[in-house]
Every structure is written in structure tokens, then in C-alpha cells.
Amino acid sequence: MNFSNNSCTSSEDLKTYQHYVYAVVYSVILAPGLLGNVLAIWVFKVYIRETKKAVVFMMNLAVADLLQVLSLPLRIYYYLNNVWPFGHALCMFCFYLKYVNMYASIYFLVCVSVRRCELIMRPLTYNSSRRKGDMLVCALGWLFVCLCCLPFPLLRNDTSEASGPASVCFSELPMRTVSIPAAWALLILAELIGFIIPLILVLACTCLTAGSLREPTAGAIPDRGEKRRALRMVLSCAVVFLVCFAPYHVTMPLDFLVKSKALSCTLSNLILRFHPVTLCLASLNCSLDPLMYYFTTDEFRRRLSKPEIPESMTFSRRLSCITGGEDTEKD
């Protein structure tokens, strides 16, 4: 089956509209996304050994967002100039990076939600070996996401030889011919693994964390404030998930139906104009995630509001003063 633009839509008008939407939204999120995620990585690097509150996962989430942000200038150039002079390989890499960022963000948002919920429900189970386990979960997550996102660029045709350096790029690349059963299988797997199962996990963690506030504060987490902070974090993950990724995964199967010419012209035109907006919302998480870190993570807010020395470093300096610097000289 060959997916092509629906014939009842003016392709030039649609292209102009899509390029305008992409250029505006990507320009808006570029600066805050770049600054916010660089700051997040800097802060989390300081605190990654000093806290167990899902910092490992948040740091990986910031790395995924930063990779996406770094590709935005090339995207903005293309949508402003309607020309891609950077070669097919770089086009495919930026196209691939978009989906890697989206599904890596989904994966790590789930990990953050599960870890914060687990620390409230079973606080004594987390130790140094679990922290090493988190590193392994991150590595396996990156590998899984990178492998699962390979079909997105592989299903696109290379038009660089035919059209020269001014070739089209990204979603305007023509699709390869695939059978209808294969296309539906890929679509269902993407929806199920990339959206539905993660959504269930995030909502379940939100409900469990909220339910813990109604339980008596006994055991290792006597502070209700800690539970409220955990709930704030899990709720923020759910909000980012629903705002950024839910609309795209609702319109993705509809866009598939449009390209297969299975819908009326009126409905097709509506979907073709709304689908780019949902794709932009999926990129908005690059700017929303740093806000989530700031308002839900004490370490992040403290570090930005007042440059401070980590406690371990302060203790080392005090010990050095007491011993007259002897321990430092021995090291």
C-alpha cells in the first residue's frame, strides 16, 4: 500500500500551514528547552549520589529532552526556508531523534512515577544496589527505545538523489510501500507499548500515591509533607504525559486513516491540520519537564535559588579544618 497525500486537500496550502506551525512552536520552545535541560543536568549531576528520589531517571529524561532541543535549529531552518540542504543522512537522524525523544521521555516519566510511588509505599527497599539497578534500567530503556523507533526512519523513502540538495525532509518524506496488515500491526504496537501501557502505569502510580495520604503516617515515612511532594511529582508526570503525548497518540491512527484515504475530505482536512499541532505538543515536553523539576524537586529548586555546597563536600571541608588538613594531604 502506498501512502500519499490525500487528493482532496490542497497540498501547497497544507504545507504552508504546517511549516508555519512547526517554525513558530519550535522557535518558542528552543531557548527555554535548551536552558532548562542544561541546568537540570548540571543540578542532577550534583545530587545524583545524595538522594534516592528518582534523580537518575530525571537526569536521563533531561538528556533525552536536550538531544531533541539540539535538533530544533535545523528543523526551524527547514520550515522557514522550505529547503533541506544538509543531506539525507542528517535529515533521517533528526527525524529519528524526534521519536527517540518522545518515547524515551514517556519511558522515563513512567520510571520517575514508579520510583516515587515505590519510595512512599516501600521506603526501606531502596539501597545502593537498587541505585545501580536504576542505571541498568536506564541503559536497557535507551536500547529498547532506540530499537523500537527504527521503523520510523526506515519506512521513509530517500528522495535526495532525485531532488538534489533542496530535498524535502521529516514528515514530508514519502512512505515506503507496506501492506495494510503490517501497517496496522506497527500502529497497534506503537499505541500499546508506547502509550496505553505507560499511561496505565502513570495513572496507577498517581492513584496509589494519592491513596497513601489517607493512610496513617507510620513507619519510615512519618512526614505527610514527603508524601505530598511525591504526589506532586507523580501528578506532574501525569499532566506532562496527558498534555504532550496523549493528543499525538489519539491523532496518529487517524492520520494513518487519512493517508490510506479511508475518510471523507472534510474529516481528512481537519485531521491533517490538527495532527501537526499534536506533534508540536509532543515536543513541548522539552520545556515543561524542567518546570516539573523546579516545582516538584526540592534539590533542584534549592540549587537554583541559592548556590550551595553539597553536604558531603561541606563535611569534608569541616573535617579538614578540624584535622588541620592532614587527611587531605594523605589523599
Sequence and secondary structure as in RCSB ss.txt:
>XXXX:A:sequence
MNFSNNSCTSSEDLKTYQHYVYAVVYSVILAPGLLGNVLAIWVFKVYIRETKKAVVFMMNLAVADLLQVLSLPLR
IYYYLNNVWPFGHALCMFCFYLKYVNMYASIYFLVCVSVRRCELIMRPLTYNSSRRKGDMLVCALGWLFVCLCCL
PFPLLRNDTSEASGPASVCFSELPMRTVSIPAAWALLILAELIGFIIPLILVLACTCLTAGSLREPTAGAIPDRG
EKRRALRMVLSCAVVFLVCFAPYHVTMPLDFLVKSKALSCTLSNLILRFHPVTLCLASLNCSLDPLMYYFTTDEF
RRRLSKPEIPESMTFSRRLSCITGGEDTEKD
>XXXX:A:secstr
      TTS HHHHHHHHHHHHHHHHHHHHHHHHHHHHHHHHHHHHHTTT  SSHHHHHHHHHHHHHHHHTHHHH
HHHHHHS B S HHHHHHHHHHHHHHHHHHHHHHHHHHHHHHHHHHSGGG  HHHHHHHHHHHHHHHHHHHHHTT
HHHHTB   HHHHGGGB  GGGS B    HHHHHHHHHHHHIIIIIHHHHHHHHHHHHHHHHTTS   TT   HH
HHHHHHHHHHHHHHHIIIIIHHHHHHHHHHHHHHTT S HHHHHHHHHHHHHHHHHHHHHHHHHHHHHHHH HHH
HHHHHS    HHHHHHHHHHHHHTTHHHHH 
